[in-house]
Amino acid sequence: MEREKCELGHEVHHFVLSGGIELAERYGPVFTVYLGMKPTVVLYGYEAIKEALIDRSEEFSDRSCFPVVDWITRGVGIIFSSGEKWKLTRSFSLTILRNMGVGKKTIEDRIQEEALCLVEALKKTNASPCDPTLLLGCVPCNVICSIIFQNRFEYDDKTFLTLLEYFHENFLISSSSWIQLYNAFPLLIHYLPGSHHVLFKNIANQFKFLMEKIKEHQESLDFSNPRDFIDYFLIKIEKEKHNKQTEFTMDNLIITIWDVFGAGTETVSTTLRYGLLMLLKYPEVTAKVQEEIHHVVGRHRSPCMQDRSCMPYTDAVVHEIQRYINLIPNSLPHAVTQDIKFREYLIPKGTAIVTSLTSVLHDDKEFPNPDCFDPGHFLDESGNFKKSDYFMAFSAGKRACVGEGLARMELFLLLTNILQHFTLKPLVDPKDIDTTPVVSGLGTVPPFFKLCFVPV
């Protein structure tokens, strides 16, 4: 590949941590790093990433190998598959999600119901210090449960809480430097002791839970009346059972629903938790949001998505939380589907592509003082909400997050419900709150904290 490159070592480690600004300044917006023995092309900055993911989305639509997960998924599912398998699975999954009400009023009603359950659970803390991690995970996980197998769990259900703990621990482990090392040298690291074994064990337990649900569905399946995601997929498997080339298999079903669970639970949960930490740190922002909620919604009805257009400051805060925390700094690795020429470089088919979303979300031309938390980044001079093409918190193009619409709905409705009913009370002076992530690799994980939910 004809381009300047830097070898594995301090520079690559620094790229993972910092988003690659120093390397981009030296080599430009397109450069190569070697992760282990594998060359990886890094795209840095809005223009290069837009050109690849949006303007040339088909050519950049494959998924590069992600060894720690590939060992489990074997190239099936939505997130880590490629080619025709990915296209068919993603398209069919999106159809099911629409059939289950995603993007419609029915799913909004479902989120509102869960939001009220969350409010009741928070009231039971009696304004005493609590760790919000698991409670915040209950809502998005229950919403996914209602889509996948059409039921929900109580927030004290031990099976449910264990499932949530697996997702939480997996996200933390997957974001560690150890897993970055595993992905660079999988054959070397796989058989050594390390946290990857905890990850594999957790995932095996998650698969066991999902397979039990699938078995229950098989025993009660009504082909003329599909109830949920699992039913729709099982019916598709049955219809294609004589097609030896079919992509709709039991293995694909298990990995696909695991993908939907993972993408729809921990990402929203972590964003909410980090969002509460930012609101504790900046009480003046919280006060403005609550003032807008009380002015537009009042105290006696639940917020709805229709309110968002009348709540520009709240909308800006939700966007700024996502921009600032930069949840998935480098997205997941893409790969090119064929030999291509990109700008002045030749990129062979299958080459891994990393897109630095940090470089877009923290672009100082689009977002002045990007390292400062400022809802004004999404407001115009008149205080109206201002959209930005640089808001790529869900990535962009054909590989953008399947659940983007659902996640946006959940974040708005859950944060507004919480702030409608509670004052957030920190345990330390706001100026002493440290918002630095405990780890930033695959994902950005907020530090541990407790707070008090004081009913208003």
N, C-alpha and C positions, 0 to 999 in steps of 0.2 A: 504494500500500500504506500503510495507516494505522499508522504506528509511528514512534518516534523513530529517527533515523539519523545516521551520521557519514560524512563524505566521505572519499574516497581521499586518502591522505597519510600523515603520520607515525602517526596512530592505527591505520590499517589495517595498516601495516607492523608496528607493535608488536603488533597482534593476532596476526599470523601467527607472530611470534617467541615471544610470551608466553602464548598460549592465550586472550587476551582478558580477563584478570581485571579490568583497569582499566575496560574498556568495560562489562563485566557489572556491576561495582559501580555504574557511573553509570546504565546503561540497564535493568538487570535481566537475567533469563536468556534473553530473546528480544529480539534487536535486529538492525538492518540495517546492513551496510556496503556501499559501492559499490566493486567491483573493476573498474576501468575504468568503463564505462558501465552495468555490470550490477549490479542490486541482489541482494545475497546475504543471506539470513536466517541468523543465527548462533544456535545453541542452546547454552546454557552451563549446565552442572551436571547432575547425575544425573536429577533429577525431570523436567526439560524433555526431555532426550534419551530417557529411558525412555518418556515419554508419546508421543513421536514415533515412535521406531524399534521399540518393542515394542507399546505399547497401540494405536497407529494405524499399524502397520507397512505396510499396503497403501497408504495414502495417501502415505506418504513413501518409496515403494519405487523411484521412478524415479531415473535417474542424470542429474545436470546435466552440461552440456558441460564438457569438460576439454581446451581447445583443442590443447595440444601433443600429446596422444594421439589426440584425435578426428580430427586430420588424417591419422593412420595407420590407425586402426581403422574409421573410417567407420560407427560405430554398431553394429558386430557384435561377437561374442565374448560373454564372460560379464561381465567387470568393467565395461565402459563402454557396454553396451547398455541399452535400456529397454523397457518395455511387453511385448507378447506375445513379441517376439524374445528378450528377456532371459529371460522365464519358461520358454520352451520350451528354450532353449539350456542354461540352468542346470539344469533338471530332468533333461534327457537326459544332461548331463555328470555329474551326481551319480549317476545310474543306472550309467553306465559305470564311474565310480570305485569304486562298490560292487562291481560285477562284477569289477573288477581287485583286489579285496581290501582297499580302503581301509576302515579301521575294524574290520578283522578280523585274526585271528592271522597270516594270510599276509603282510600288509604289515608287521606287527611283525617277523616273521622276516627280511623283506627289509632292514629298517632295522638289525636286529642284525648281519646280514652286512656291511653297509656300515660299521657302527660298528667292527667288527673290522678292516676294511680301513683305516679312519682310524687306529686304534691302531697298526697296523703302519707306516703312513706316518709317524706322529709318532715312532715309535721310530727311524726312519731319520734323523731330525734329530740323533741322538746328543747330545741335551740341549744343543745349541748354540742360540744365539738365532735365532728364526725369526719371520717374519710369518705368522700363521695364516690370513690372509684366504682364499686360494684353497683350501687344504686343507679348511677348514670348509665351503666352498661345494660341494666335491665330493660330500659325502654326500647332502644334500637334492636336489642336481641329479641324481645317479645314481638316487635313488629315483623321482623324476619321470620320468627316462628309461625306467625299467623299466615304468612305467605307460603312458607315451605310445607308446613303440616297442619295448618288451620287450628292451632290452639295456642294458648299462652300459659305462662307459669306465674305462680305467686312469687313475690320478691324474696320470700324466705325459703323457697323450695331448694333443697340441698343439691339435687341433680342440676337444676338451673344455675345455681351459684357456682358449682364446680365447672360447668361448661364455660361460664363467664371467666372464671379464673384461668382456665386453659387459654382462652383468647388473649387475655391480658398478659399472661406470662410469655406466650408465644411472640407477641408483638415486641415485648421487651428483649427477649432473647434474639429475635430476628434483626433487631436494630443494633446489636452489640458488635464490637470490633472482632470478637471471636467468629461470628458468622461471616463477616466480611473476609476473614482469613480462610474460613472453610470454602467460601465461594471461589476464592482465588486458587486454593490448593485442595480440592475435594478428595482426591485419591489419597493424599497424605494425611489429612485431618480426620477423615471419616472414621477410622478405626482407633483414633486416640480418644482418651477420656475428654469430656468437655460438655458444654451446655447444649450442644446439638442433640445429644442423646435424650435430654429432658424434652426438647422440642419434638423429637420423633415419638417419644412416649405419650406426650400430651395429644399429639395428632392422632395416634393410634386409638386413644380413648375417645376422642371426638368421632372418629370413624365408627367405632363400636356403637356409640349413641345413635348416629345417623342410620346405620344399617338396621338397628332395631326399629327405628321409625319406618324405614322402607319396608321391612318385613310386615309390620302392622298394616301398612297401606296395601301390600300385595294381597293380604288375607281378606280385605274388605273393599277391594277396588270395584267400582261400578264404571264400566267403559262409557256409558251414556251420560254420566254425571260426574266429571272430574271435580274434586273438591279443592285442590291446591297444587303447588308446584310439583310435588312428588307424583301425584296422580297423572298430571299431564305428561310428565316424562315417562312414566311407566307405560302409558298408553302408546306413546311414540315408539318405545322399545318393542312393544308387542307388534305394532304395525310393520316394523322393519325387521322382524326376527328372521325372515328368509333372505334378507339382503346381507350377503357376507361382507360387503364393503361398508356397512352402516357405521356411522359415528355414534349412534345412540345405543350405548351399552350400559350395563350396570355399573361398571367402573367409572364411566363418564358421568353418570348420575351422581354417584357418591362425591366425586371431586367437584362437580359443578355446584352442588348444594353446599359443600364445604367452602367453596370460593364465595358464594353469595353470603353465607354466614359471616365469614371472616371480613369481607369487604364492607358488609352492612352493619357490623356490630362494633368492632374495636376501633375503627377509624372515627366513627361518629362519637363513640364514648370518650375517646382520647381528646378529640376536639372540644367536646363539652367540658371535660375536666380542665383542660388547658385554658379554655375560655373563662371558666369561673375564677381561675387563678389570676388571669389578666384583669377581670372585673374587681377582684379584691385589691389588686395593686393600684388600680385607678378608680377610686370611689366616685370621682367627679363624672366619669364616663357612665358608671352604673346609675348614678342619680339622674342623668339626662335620659337614659333609656327608660327608667321607671316613670319619669315624668311623661314621656311620650306614650308609654303603655297606658297609663291612667287617663291620659287625655283622649286617646283614640279608642281604646278597648274598655276602659273603666275597670271596676273591680268585680263585677257580677256576671260576666260571661267570659268564656275562654277565647283567647286569641285565635284567629283563623288566618289562612294564607291571603285572603282578600284584604286583610288589614295591612299587609306588608307595604303596599303601594302608598299608604298614608303614613308610613313610619320610616322615613328615609334615614333618620339617625340610627335607629335600631338595625335596619338593613345594612348600613355602613359598618356598624360595630361587628355584626356577624361576619361580614366579608373581611374586615380588618383582623379579626381573630384568626381566620383561616390563612390570610396572607402572612401575618406576623409569625405564627407558630411554624408554618412551612412544614406541614405534617409528613409529607413524603418528599424529602429534599431533591432526590434525583429520579423520581418516579420509579418504575420498574424497567429493566433493560429491554429495549426494542432490538430488532434485527432487520436488515434489509432483505427484501424478497428476491432480489436479483442483483447482478452487477450493475452499479449505477455510477454516474458522474455527479458529484454534489459539489457545487461551486467549482474549485479547481482541482478537486481530489477524486480519485477513483476508489470506490468502496466495493469490495467483492461481496457477492451474495453470502448471506449468513453472518456478516460482521456484526458484532454487538454494538448497539448505540445507546449511550447514556445521555439523557436530556436533563440538564441542570435547571430544575424548576426554581431553585433558589435564585438563580441569575435573573429570572423573570419576575418573581414575586418580590424580590428585593432590589429591583432596578431603580437607581436613584434619580433617573430622569422622569420616570413615570410616577414614582412614589418618593418625593423628597424626604430625606432623613429616613430611609427605609428601615433602619434598625430601631426606630422609635415606634411605639404603639400609638397610632393616631387615626381615629375614624375619619378624619378629614381627608384622608387619601381617597375616600369614596364619596365625597360630597363636593358639589360645585359651590360657587361663591354665594348662591342664594339658599344653600342648605338642602338642595335637592340631591337625591341619590345619583351618583355618577358611575356609570358602567366603565369597566376597563378591559380591553382585550388582553391585558397582561395578567388578569386574574386566572391563573392556570392551576388552581389548587387541586382540581380533579384531572390534571393533565389535559390533553387536547387531541383532536382528530379521532381516527377509528379506534384507538385504544383508550380513549377517555373512559373514566369510571362508569360502569353500567348503571350504578345506583346513584348517579349524581343528583338527579331530580328528587329522589327519595331523601338523600342526605341533606340537601338544601332545605327541604320541608321540615325535617326533623330538627335541624339546628335552630331554625327560626321559631318553631312552635315550642320547643322545649325550653329554650332560653327565655322566651317571653313569658311562658307559664311560670317558670321559677321566679323570675323577677317581679311578676305580678303578685305573687303570694308571699315572697320573703325578702327581707333585708339580709344581705350577705355580710357576716361579721367575721373579720379575720382574727387570728389569735395573737398576731403581732402587729406593730405599726405598719401600715401599707408601704412606707418607704423602705422598710427592712425586708419586704417580701422579695425573694430571689426567684425570678422566672426562668433562669437558665436551665435548659433541658438536662436531665441526668444522662441521657445518651442520645446521639443523633447519628443514625446509620441508615438503614432502610427506612426507619421512621424516626420522628422526633418525640421523645417521651418526656412529659413534664415532671418536675420534682414532686416528691410526696408532700402533701399538705393536708391540713384539716381546717375546717371552718364551721361556723354556726349558721344554721338557717333559722332566722328569727322571723316568725309570722308578722306580716304588716297589719 
